[in-house]
């Protein structure tokens, strides 16, 4: 703007541009049905606490990554705008093109034709390192589109759920958590955490959303919110006989 103007930019315009620049890019949204990443764990906590964003129903995967619900990226972007944020979309703001429409190959990190244009087909949630690499590609000016393969529907129970007795070994606990995730079953965890600064053991019913080598993520019915639990702090786990929601 300054380059094509005959006079210096007004101070109000420069101030507005500074405010937009400070917010722009701190939040990234993309088509992982759907994910959201932030550059600061405290920002994710702030977003989850904002009542204007309740519609997104955050499911925390790590301190800076969460799954969110929304009709599409445009709706998620508009909600974040209404809460005073300036997200950057890593994927299409409209539904992605279907296979075979000539918009580029559907291979992971495939060259879309130009030097810095990429079409990325993801069939899993990207890691934080992968997301950082994608952001670097986008920063070079290339056209970057995340086109995830739709996840298959989670299997539904064909037989009544049955409660199980608690298991206590780490390997048995991990196996039970994976079973709960695969079958959509609610679990009860005996968890060693801290309450008011003191060590405490609690029983928590949890709907498992994801699991990795160190943590299990899901909705905690004790706290009525999404939580992450260190697997090493789980002293026992069992299936409750209820489906997760």
C-alpha positions in Angstrom: 0.0 0.0 0.0 2.8 2.4 0.9 4.5 1.6 -2.4 1.5 2.7 -4.5 0.5 5.7 -2.3 1.5 9.3 -3.0 1.4 10.0 0.8 2.4 8.1 3.9 -0.1 5.7 5.3 -2.3 7.1 8.1 -1.3 6.0 11.5 -4.7 4.3 12.0 -4.1 2.1 8.9 -0.6 1.2 10.1 -2.0 0.3 13.5 -4.8 -1.8 12.0 -2.3 -3.7 9.8 -0.1 -4.2 12.9 -3.0 -5.7 14.8 -3.9 -8.0 11.9 -0.3 -9.1 11.4 0.0 -9.9 15.1 -3.0 -12.2 15.0 -2.6 -13.6 11.5 -1.3 -17.2 11.4 -1.3 -17.9 15.1 -4.1 -20.4 14.5 -4.1 -22.9 11.6 -7.2 -24.9 10.6 -7.4 -27.7 8.1 -9.4 -30.6 6.7 -8.8 -33.5 9.2 -12.5 -33.4 10.0 -11.3 -31.1 11.4 -8.0 -30.2 13.2 -6.8 -27.0 14.8 -3.2 -26.2 15.8 -1.9 -23.2 17.8 1.6 -21.8 18.5 1.1 -21.7 22.2 -0.6 -24.2 24.6 -2.1 -21.3 26.5 -3.9 -20.2 23.4 -5.6 -23.6 23.0 -6.8 -23.4 26.7 -8.2 -19.9 25.9 -10.0 -21.2 22.8 -11.6 -24.1 24.7 -12.8 -21.8 27.5 -14.4 -19.3 25.1 -18.2 -19.9 25.1 -18.4 -18.4 21.6 -16.6 -21.5 20.4 -18.6 -24.2 22.2 -19.9 -25.3 18.8 -16.4 -26.6 17.9 -16.4 -29.2 20.7 -12.6 -29.4 21.1 -11.0 -32.8 21.5 -7.4 -32.2 22.6 -4.7 -34.4 21.1 -1.7 -32.6 22.5 -1.1 -29.2 24.2 -1.1 -27.5 20.7 -3.3 -29.8 18.6 -7.1 -30.4 18.8 -9.8 -32.0 16.8 -12.8 -29.7 16.3 -16.3 -30.2 14.9 -17.8 -28.0 12.3 -19.8 -28.0 9.1 -16.7 -27.0 7.1 -13.6 -24.9 7.4 -15.4 -21.8 6.4 -17.8 -22.2 9.4 -14.8 -22.9 11.8 -13.0 -19.8 10.4 -16.1 -17.6 10.9 -16.5 -18.8 14.5 -12.9 -18.0 15.3 -13.2 -14.6 13.6 -16.3 -13.8 15.7 -14.2 -14.6 18.8 -11.5 -12.1 17.7 -8.9 -14.5 16.2 -7.3 -14.6 12.7 -6.9 -18.3 11.7 -5.1 -19.5 8.6 -6.7 -22.3 6.7 -4.3 -25.2 5.7 -7.0 -26.7 3.4 -9.9 -25.9 1.3 -12.5 -23.5 2.7 -15.1 -25.2 0.5 -15.6 -29.0 0.3 -12.5 -30.5 -1.5 -12.7 -31.6 -5.1 -13.6 -35.2 -5.7 -11.2 -37.7 -7.2 -10.7 -37.5 -11.0 -11.6 -33.8 -11.5 -8.2 -32.9 -12.8 -7.1 -30.7 -9.8 -3.9 -32.6 -9.3 -2.6 -36.0 -8.2 -3.9 -37.4 -4.9 -0.6 -38.8 -3.7 1.1 -37.7 -0.4 3.3 -34.7 -1.1 2.7 -34.9 -4.8 3.9 -32.1 -7.0 0.8 -30.2 -8.3 2.6 -28.9 -11.4 4.2 -25.7 -10.2 7.5 -25.5 -8.3 5.9 -24.9 -4.9 2.4 -26.2 -5.4 1.5 -29.4 -3.5 -1.7 -31.4 -3.1 -1.5 -33.6 0.0 -3.7 -36.6 0.6 -3.7 -37.6 4.3 -5.4 -40.7 5.6 -4.4 -40.1 9.2 -3.9 -37.2 11.6 -0.6 -35.5 10.9 2.0 -35.2 13.6 3.1 -31.8 15.0 6.4 -32.2 13.0 4.5 -32.9 9.8 2.2 -29.9 10.4 5.3 -27.7 11.0 6.8 -29.0 7.7 3.5 -28.2 5.9 3.4 -24.7 7.3 7.0 -24.2 6.1 6.0 -25.2 2.6 3.0 -22.8 2.7 5.3 -20.0 3.9 7.4 -20.3 0.7 4.3 -19.1 -1.2 3.2 -22.5 -2.6 -0.5 -23.5 -2.8 -1.0 -26.1 -0.1 -4.1 -28.2 0.2 -4.8 -30.9 2.8 -7.2 -33.5 1.3 -7.7 -36.2 4.0 -9.2 -39.5 3.0 -12.5 -39.8 4.9 -12.1 -42.0 7.9 -14.2 -45.2 7.8 -17.1 -45.2 10.2 -16.3 -46.6 13.6 -17.8 -50.1 14.0 -21.0 -50.3 15.9 -21.8 -52.9 18.5 -23.8 -55.9 17.2 -24.0 -57.5 20.6 -24.8 -56.0 24.1 -21.9 -54.4 25.8 -20.4 -56.3 28.7 -18.5 -54.8 31.6 -15.1 -56.3 32.4 -13.1 -56.7 35.6 -10.2 -54.2 36.0 -6.8 -55.0 34.5 -3.6 -53.6 36.1 -0.6 -54.4 34.0 0.6 -51.6 31.6 0.4 -53.9 28.6 -3.1 -55.1 29.5 -4.3 -51.5 30.2 -3.0 -50.3 26.8 -4.7 -53.3 25.1 -8.0 -52.6 26.8 -7.8 -48.9 25.8 -7.2 -49.8 22.2 -10.1 -52.2 22.3 -12.3 -49.4 23.8 -11.2 -47.0 21.0 -11.8 -49.6 18.2 -15.2 -50.6 19.5 -16.5 -47.2 20.8 -16.7 -48.5 24.4 -16.6 -46.4 27.6 -13.8 -47.2 30.1 -13.4 -46.6 33.8 -9.8 -45.5 34.8 -8.3 -45.7 38.2 -6.0 -42.7 37.8 -3.3 -41.3 40.0 -3.4 -37.5 39.6 -3.2 -34.4 41.7 -6.0 -32.4 43.2 -5.4 -29.1 44.9 -1.7 -29.8 44.8 -2.0 -33.1 46.5 -1.6 -36.6 45.0 -5.0 -38.3 44.7 -6.5 -41.4 43.1 -9.8 -41.1 41.3 -12.2 -43.2 39.3 -13.0 -41.6 36.0 -15.3 -42.8 33.2 -13.8 -41.8 29.9 -14.9 -42.0 26.2 -11.6 -42.7 24.5 -10.9 -40.5 21.4 -7.2 -41.2 20.7 -4.2 -43.0 22.2 -0.4 -42.8 21.7 2.6 -44.3 23.5 2.3 -42.0 26.5 -1.2 -40.6 26.6 -4.8 -41.5 26.2 -7.2 -38.7 25.1 -10.9 -38.6 25.6 -14.0 -37.1 27.3 -13.9 -37.3 31.1 -17.3 -37.7 32.6 -15.9 -36.7 36.0 -14.7 -33.3 34.8 -17.2 -33.0 32.0 -14.5 -32.0 29.5 -11.9 -33.4 27.2 -8.8 -34.5 29.1 -5.5 -36.3 28.5 -4.2 -39.0 30.9 -0.7 -40.2 31.2 -0.8 -44.0 30.7 1.8 -44.5 33.4 -0.5 -42.9 36.0 -3.4 -45.3 35.1 -3.2 -48.0 37.8 -6.3 -50.0 36.6 -8.8 -49.9 33.7 -12.0 -51.7 32.8 -14.8 -51.6 30.2 -18.0 -50.3 31.8 -20.4 -52.0 29.5 -21.6 -48.6 28.1 -21.0 -47.2 24.6 -19.0 -44.0 24.3 -20.8 -40.9 22.8 
